[in-house]
Amino acid sequence: MSFEVPIGPQHPIHVEPLMLRLKVEGELIIDVDVDVSYIHRGIEKGLEVRTYLQGLYLAERICGICNCAHSLCYCLNVEQLLGKEVPPRANYLRIIVEELSRIHSHLLWIGHYFHTLGFETLFMYFWRDRERIMDMIELITGNRVITSYNVIGGVRRDITPEIESKLRKTIEYVRERMNYYDKVIDSEPSLLGRLQGVGVLKPADAISLGTVGPHLRASGIKHDVRLDDPYSGHDEVPFNVVTYDTCDCYARVKVRMGEVLESLNMISYALDNLPSGDYRLKIPPFFKAPEGESLSRVEAPRGELVHYSISNGGMNPYRYKVRTPTLANLLSVAVMLKSKGDYEVYIADVPAILGGIDPCICCTARVIITDEVKKKRRVTTLTELERYAREREVRKS
Amino acid sequence: MKVPGYFLAEALRNLFKKRATILYPYREVDKIHLPEGFRGKIEFDRSKCIGCQLCFRVCPAKAIKMIEDEKGKRPVFFIYRCIYCGQCAEVCPTKAITLGKAFENIALRKEDLEVR
């Protein structure tokens, strides 16, 4: 006999509203249903009624943590429409801030992941060291989280030698800490017990479900937009794509740890080889984009982010579409949570598996995922609700 | 077999270190250091403003309204709508708008959060 256990829309393991309907037999999960449609915000429509300049600030607020990736993707998109190319110095500055925000996102995720697993001490240390990175972002851009750094045609501010020396010191500090934490994760049996062999996603499944980003790289597949389709001078800055082949939650932690170190190396390289010259093109605040469509891809901290826009020659986009990485990764949760043969999933593993994809629901909930089972269930509840409403009316009269 | 507690030495060492947080709202407020170029509450210099309405037209949050006073057109800023993007300061031709360092922008009345 099976039971249904709802986790969500509000639940301590979720940071944002997300509904998981688990079908369980005893402790084993046999089926799962994912619903993300609890925070629809109408951002795509909002972008259509704003000018290109105003849209930048809205696009930046699609997601708080990956705001830098969203604004970069938006800027690349509009620059493509206009046929403009930013100066090389702007590209390098964009890389520096993008990688800083990737580090802060990964440190936040690792810390929060250990918090959900119950390892509070390491959570505190990760967040303490993340604060150094946040200070650097604040120093360079003027705000801790929402950077407003990328603008159409370049970046808003330049880096002074004073900032550069501070940044170098911070990089050294964080690198030293990360090397230490790497050893801690490998030698804590309580942590390894919660991570190893949990939430296995085979490479073939990962590809067929269309997962992206660190989640895909943890399944051993070398895929990174920065490598496959360099968008902001990434072909000039060398870096390694971190992959891991155990395909479980342990691999997901290790991939992100490795990526933090890679990002630190990228920032030091960019600082060493920062080209001189202008950091911004002069673009007027009001402009009409030529007719056409454009698509831009950015490797956000959570994976591949896609922005697509259609222009009909006006002051604002005719249509704007955003595909966020969590939407691509969420489907794989349904597969990872299902017990199949030898692979057993328990209710206690749900936080570890769900957390492993670094879910960011607020940027995903512009689309509704429906599958056949759920659609059916929805229709029945709706008719039941209607019947109930009608009966009440009859009773009243 | 591995034994738990690899982390113990570091944890014990941190017991004797200075705390990383500050006791923000009531004590140690002077320990907050804001960097140069921090984007806080808008500051407006009426004598520099020429009433060109550019800030009003670019504002993505509709936090700016144009009014008439004895010297002509001028903007009013509603901080409760402001998203601190700094676009108005950037677009201003005479640099009449700057973003200051005040970040505790909370008030009980709406009128207290208007910059005139």
Interface residues (C-beta under 8 A of the other chain):
Chain A: R50 L53 Q54 G55 L56 Y57 L58 R61 T121 L122 Y125 R128 E131 D135 E138 L139 G142 N143 I146 S148 R156 R157 Y180 K183 V184 S187 E188 P189 S190 L192 P285 F286
Chain B: M1 K2 V3 P4 Y6 F7 E10 A11 N14 A20 L34 P35 G37 F38 R39 L54 R57 V58 C59 P60 A61 I83 Y84 C85 G86 Q87 E90 V91 L99
